[in-house]
Amino acid sequence: MKVKWKYSYLKKDINEIESTLHKVVNSSQPILKNASVQLLESGGKRIRPVFVLLSAKFGQYNLQSIKNVAATLEIIHMASLVHDDVIDEASLRRGKPTINSTYNDRVAMYAGDFLFAKALECMSEIEIPLAHQKLSETILEICLGEIEQIKDKYNFDQNLKCYLRRIKRKTALLISASCEIGAIASGASPAFQKCLKDYGYYLGMSFQIMDDILDFTASEKELGKPSGSDLIQGNITLPVLFAMNDLAFKEKIESVYEGIDPETVKPLINQIRKSTYIKAARKVSEAYLQKSLNSINSLPNSEAKEMLILIAKNIGNRKN
Amino acid sequence: MKVKWKYSYLKKDINEIESTLHKVVNSSQPILKNASVQLLESGGKRIRPVFVLLSAKFGQYNLQSIKNVAATLEIIHMASLVHDDVIDEASLRRGKPTINSTYNDRVAMYAGDFLFAKALECMSEIEIPLAHQKLSETILEICLGEIEQIKDKYNFDQNLKCYLRRIKRKTALLISASCEIGAIASGASPAFQKCLKDYGYYLGMSFQIMDDILDFTASEKELGKPSGSDLIQGNITLPVLFAMNDLAFKEKIESVYEGIDPETVKPLINQIRKSTYIKAARKVSEAYLQKSLNSINSLPNSEAKEMLILIAKNIGNRKN
């Protein structure tokens, strides 16, 4: 989700978030320090902090207070990535070695816990109970999603509802929470909070569906990993769900199971890539995108609103 | 840390905490539900909730509000046990199968995350910023301790300071936080908060040292695991630290390394059990206990204070 910083809007503030992030994850414990800095410097688009800041613009914007919320949301995202990499046995993340591969699963588990705790410490600066309640609700739902995701792997009988609930918990909830908590923490009106929460939710759904499409259609170079990795790892995404309406295809795909040679899956990946199912999935992503834009229709015109629209449109056109 | 409920004091309130715990960890997700209930029903002495309640007695005691704090502290303790069992590859906890052994490490990792998130959700009912700050500071220190503990295993060159810092993070901090946050949440005076915090800290230190002694001196039946398990797993505790002042013994003990046949360690365990080092360690535990009692000297006389004293004295005499 790359964003062109039109008019360099917010650029200074984003730089401040970056240095806050470095300060927050710092530790006198050398393993944790190295692991966290490695994770921070491997990039990431800091899209959650951006949403926190933009949403805060609809209340009393105060960078010194809102930057803690922005850092919290990004660090929670980082913590969940660290634990997910253990589960997925991933050796690379954004082209850099993961913590589980550099050290081991145990260090990665505790490093994730550490980041999580750092996020809470950072958030404890904010003295608005509603913000804390929304954050803990969100984290809880994400945890539930993580367990469900283990269960859903290689389950070829799941339906659309199951997929949508999974991507909601995997992606949409934290983006939605970034927008909503940004609005709450800056004292934006409840009506604005609701608009921004919905915007984030629909945008997150659109974004993840597009991500799942690109996993088939983008090149290995664009993805930084082999095309069709999701299917190879047993993750049933929207294009696959659509493709399985063709029962002959479903039969073929059911032979894909954990531990199978990825080469065997390649013809199936190619078949999906060229299919109309990609187009159908794209339509779903676009529908969510439109809902996202509609959600903020009633917000007052401002640079922040313009940026939110720009980011949403960017997602529709992205290539990786 | 079994406590005789003199005059059945607090018994009704503790029952209420028990049902709160069951309500809080409940989940519609079957794996998480089973895992959490299994953990709850495997017992545990609920000593952290007891400290929360007793400390709250020094402010405006309100069970309906304080029960959330009590449940939070116990669930954080449970979450850390689940992750520790993954690290230690433990198959039994309080005589019941651990989550990692019933399911696998992945489920246990996310189950720990889930419990942690549940604890936060429970705590978000409390609208006192200071309570949240103390809690997040505590969790952070505990996480740091967990990483250090991995590093310290089989490190025979560690000193007393290193050991004390480790047991502080492993045990004393969460007990201290239970007392302090119980006092904060009930609006007890800052002076009372400090007394109770210190009491919990010193008591936790004394308790853990006694635990480390009993690991050598108690029978397999009393412990529910082989005597000397700590040393077999490479955990250097106070009796071992003292024993290593004898350089001949140190040399022998350094041959104990990961993966060694536990039978080889048995003579060393027997040697420590019968040594004066046990007595020396017991003296340290007693000194902490005395400090713990001194900390609450200035608290007003009350049933709660009596219970705190009773619990402390109980620790000095416990057999398992």
Interface residues (C-beta under 8 A of the other chain):
Chain A: S27 Q29 I31 L32 H83 V86 I87 D105 R106 V107 M109 Y110 A111 G112 D113 F114 F116 A117 K118 L120 E121 M123 S124 E127 P129 H132 Q133 L135 S136 E137 I139 L140 I142 C143 L144 E146 I147 E148 I150 K151
Chain B: S27 Q29 I31 L32 H83 V86 I87 D105 R106 V107 M109 Y110 A111 G112 D113 F114 F116 A117 K118 L120 E121 M123 S124 E127 P129 H132 Q133 L135 S136 E137 I139 L140 I142 C143 L144 E146 I147 E148 I150 K151
